[in-house]
Each structure stands twice: as structure tokens, then as C-alpha cells.
Amino acid sequence: MKQAQQKEVKEKHSVEGGLSVEVLYNSTRGKGDPVRASEAILKGLSEDGGLFVPDHIPALDKSLREFSEMDYRQTAYEVMKLFLTDFTEDELKGCIDKAYDSKFDTEAVAPLTEAGGAYYLELFHGATIAFKDMALSILPHLMITAARKNHVKNEIVILTATSGDTGKAALAGFADVEGTRIVVFYPKDGVSPIQEKQMVTQKGANTMVVGIHGNFDDAQTGVKKLFADKELAREMNGKGFQFSSANSINIGRLVPQICYYVYAYAALLREGKISDGEAVNVVVPTGNFGNILAAFYAKNMGLPVGKLICASNDNRVLYDFFRTGTYDRNREFVLTSSPSMDILISSNLERLIYRIAGDDADRTGELMAALSGQGRYDITAEMKDGLEDFYGNYADEAETAAEIRRLYESCGYVLDTHTAVASAVYQKYVRETGDSRRAVIASTASPFKFTRSVMSAIDAKYADASVYGDFQLADELSRIANVAVPRAIEEIRTAPVVHDVQCDADKMKDTVKAFLKL
Ligand SMILES: *Cc1c(COP(=O)(O)O)cnc(C)c1O
């Protein structure tokens, strides 16, 4: 965007919106002109390969008391309006109402449950019973609103490669959203039977699910090729289509995640568990670093957050980074019982790096080039000082299972494996520091999503799949935890398979063209 245009936007906004200031988005790697929120959402990634970052973090403009009287949708509006400053009130409220409705099985949307002295923020009450629903249920609406605002007439075609969970959450979010289509590629023999069933039973005429003969990397590489295919882009444009991406670096996924930390704090205040302004620690089971970055942004907006506790599984690249200041992905990739955290490149960390480098795009670009070249980089002592809000640790497989069992036996509450990693790390943190502030632990998946690992942690007899089938195990979990089997699981018991397309990894382009009738 040109300077003059930028100035015009700022002035226009300050007339219409009173005191608030336009937030513009810069690339972490470039010197290009900043873009508005709607443009950043449409683009996903900056053209120079960098991530979009807000040029400043806006301050909360309602008091914590006021937040304590709001429901989830109101909270979401009050937080998101500060970042998505080129959306009108009607546009943003429209997106929020469509996202956080009866798709969630509780009016609270993200309820807090106290167990064993900590507060678990349950982010798994949406369509696919995992926390990615929190952002992926609103992203489609933000995206088509952004398209309208930027006079894009094309239908948006979302292209995703998935190792299981993200694909289903994206499908559920985009299904039947007018003006969009979604194509999901998954490795035919590389996802769990439940994950596959969840995807191939997906309803919605605008959805397509394809099993490819290859692994996740093949799917991912194929999708990247399609995104970069200029000829295909031209052909699509001629027929009224354009690609976009729903992956976790889109600010349209990051911003909605800030809301639930404000909401959780306000809930503690409402219930008299904390006093106004009292700092609360936040614990996040981390993979791509999106969720915990949202908590960091919430803190920077003025939410009283103490430590940001970053929990890893055996893929402890972030723990090592916080300890040593060296990020090093040259290590064995470990398959764990918390697969959504099995990640060696945490993409969203780039936004924090940019920040601790003093918003220096050149420096950030150098470090990211070192990461893709040598697989590692070192930050300076000065940059490391910028990490003092964070504490990193990890839990191995045995510690994770023990934490599930401990909490179940002491209070009957059952955690999923990812949340259990966070909970175990939190215990380590308290033992190490003696910090007894209240803690909110982000609970990122329902235990019904990872039934085998969860139930085997409670009693080894459940490990035997020939005795306990997947659905039987869900019934058993329902019985011992005294919670109903979630709708997401009930549905796939009987839902008919509606997607049976398979293809070779080198035929992905033909498959997409056939779907779009090109
Ligand atoms: C994606 C995911 C995470 C990791 O979240 P990031 O934002 O990538 O750090 C943790 N738990 C579950 C269940 C997830 O699906």
C-alpha cells in the first residue's frame, strides 16, 4: 500500500472509529509496504516468504471488570476489533456470530474447569473436538469478508495437506461457506482410522477429500507446487477461482486465538478466583507456536499474565531453544502420543524472533535463512533477554501417561495426551520455582480424540485393540469419566462415506482441475 493511501486509511478510521488507530501488517522478512488486516488474511503469507506481524500491539480498551460480564462472542468482538481494524463492526460481528454458534456443544464456547488445583481452559467443544476449531470456525468468514472488501470476485479455493487433524478442522470450517471451496489431501495410509473416517464422511458440496498414494511430505510438497503453479493460477482466474491457504501462520487464525485468554481471565475474575489485576500464569502445549504466541499477544495488550509456560513433548526443540538460545532442528523426529506437537520447525516462532530482534526484518531473514540452510540458528544474548516472559520444559511419554493417570485417580478428570504434556510441564514448573500463582492450562483436545493413548495410560488393559475397538473405547471412556460421548464421535459411527477419491502424488493437479471443472 502506498504512503498516501495509508495515511488516508488512518484518518478515515480515526474519524469513524473514534480513538482507535489502524493496525497495519508488516512482513517479518521484508521491507515491502505494510498491508491492512483484510489483505494479510487473503494473502496468508507475505510474498517474500515472511509472516505478517501487526505494526503495534493494541491495548485492551475495556476494563477487566467489563470483560468479566461478557459472553464469548462479545469478548471475541472486543479483542478482534483492535487487530482487524479495516473490518466494520457489522462485518466482524457477522463473522463471529456465524463461527461461535451451535457448532459448539456448550454456550460458554471455551469453558474453564478446575481440577487438581489448576484451571483447564477447554478449547475442544467445537466441530472436531480440538482447539483448531476455535480459529478455523471463523477463518472462512473472515476470508470471504476480506475478499469482498478487496473487490475479489473469484471463488476462494482452499488447498490443504494434512497429517490428520488440521484437514478435518479446515473441512468443518469451510463446508458450505458460500464463495469458498476446499480440497484436502491426506496420505492414504498415513492417518488413523478415526481421522480418515472423520474426513471421508465430511458433508458439504464445496468440499473434496483425496487420499494420496504417498506420505504426508508428498502431500505437502504437492500442495506447495500447486500454489506456485503460475499457469494453473491463470487458468483458474479465467474461470473465477483463486487459491488461498488456511494454515496456521495466517493472522486470521492467530487473532481469534487471543480472545480465549482474555475470556479465561475474565471468567476467573467473575467467579472470584482472582482479584482484579492479579497475574495468572498460562500453560500451552506447543507445536507450531501459534497458540502460545496468541497468549503472548494477550499479555502485551495488557492482560495480567505472569509466565508463559511453553510445553513440549519429546520433540523438545523449543525447550532447548529457551534454555540455550540455539534453535536446532537437526535431531531425530520422534513419533509421540501427542502427534499434533510432533514438530521440529515451529513456524510461528518467527514472529517472536522478529519481535526480540527489535522488529528487524533483515536480522530475522538471516536467521530464517540459516534455519532452512543449516537447520539451526543462534540468537544473541540481547535477544535472549527478550524471552524472559517464557519458561520452557517438556514431558516424555512416560511422564505424559503418568499425568493422565494422576489426575484421573485424584479427581476423575480425564485429559487428552497434548493437554497432559502441558499439565506435566506445569507440575515441573511449580516444583522448580515454587510459583503458586493461579494457572490456566490450555486444553487443546478432547480425550475422545486420542482414546487409545488416554485409556491405556489409565489402565494398560485398554491397549489391546482386539479386545477394545475404537468406538467401544469411547463408550468405556464415557463411562469412567462420566461425560457423554461427543457429537463429533457419535456422528462418524454411522455417517456414510462420501469421499472416495484417491490419486498418485504426481496427479494432484489433475484432481484439482477435475474438481473445479477446468
Ligand atoms: C495444533 C495442536 C497443538 C499445537 O498448537 P500450536 O498452535 O501449533 O502450537 C496442540 N494440541 C493440539 C491438540 C493441536 O491440535
Ligand as a Chemical Component Dictionary entry (heavy atoms), coordinates in Angstrom:
data_LIG
# 
_chem_comp.id                   LIG 
_chem_comp.type                 NON-POLYMER 
_chem_comp.pdbx_formal_charge   0 
_chem_comp.three_letter_code    LIG 
# 
loop_
_chem_comp_atom.comp_id 
_chem_comp_atom.atom_id 
_chem_comp_atom.alt_atom_id 
_chem_comp_atom.type_symbol 
_chem_comp_atom.charge 
_chem_comp_atom.model_Cartn_x 
_chem_comp_atom.model_Cartn_y 
_chem_comp_atom.model_Cartn_z 
_chem_comp_atom.pdbx_ordinal 
LIG C1 C1 C 0 -2.201 -27.941 16.816 1  
LIG C2 C2 C 0 -2.264 -28.517 18.198 2  
LIG C3 C3 C 0 -1.363 -28.134 19.210 3  
LIG C4 C4 C 0 -0.217 -27.187 18.958 4  
LIG O1 O1 O 0 -0.662 -25.870 18.794 5  
LIG P1 P1 P 0 0.309  -24.775 18.115 6  
LIG O2 O2 O 0 -0.524 -23.571 17.998 7  
LIG O3 O3 O 0 0.684  -25.361 16.775 8  
LIG O4 O4 O 0 1.481  -24.620 18.997 9  
LIG C5 C5 C 0 -1.515 -28.680 20.477 10 
LIG N1 N1 N 0 -2.501 -29.562 20.742 11 
LIG C6 C6 C 0 -3.378 -29.959 19.799 12 
LIG C7 C7 C 0 -4.424 -30.960 20.156 13 
LIG C8 C8 C 0 -3.310 -29.444 18.496 14 
LIG O5 O5 O 0 -4.184 -29.864 17.578 15 
# 
loop_
_chem_comp_bond.comp_id 
_chem_comp_bond.atom_id_1 
_chem_comp_bond.atom_id_2 
_chem_comp_bond.value_order 
_chem_comp_bond.pdbx_ordinal 
LIG C1 C2 SING 1  
LIG C2 C3 SING 2  
LIG C2 C8 DOUB 3  
LIG C3 C4 SING 4  
LIG C3 C5 DOUB 5  
LIG C4 O1 SING 6  
LIG O1 P1 SING 7  
LIG P1 O2 DOUB 8  
LIG P1 O3 SING 9  
LIG P1 O4 SING 10 
LIG C5 N1 SING 11 
LIG N1 C6 DOUB 12 
LIG C6 C7 SING 13 
LIG C6 C8 SING 14 
LIG C8 O5 SING 15 
# 
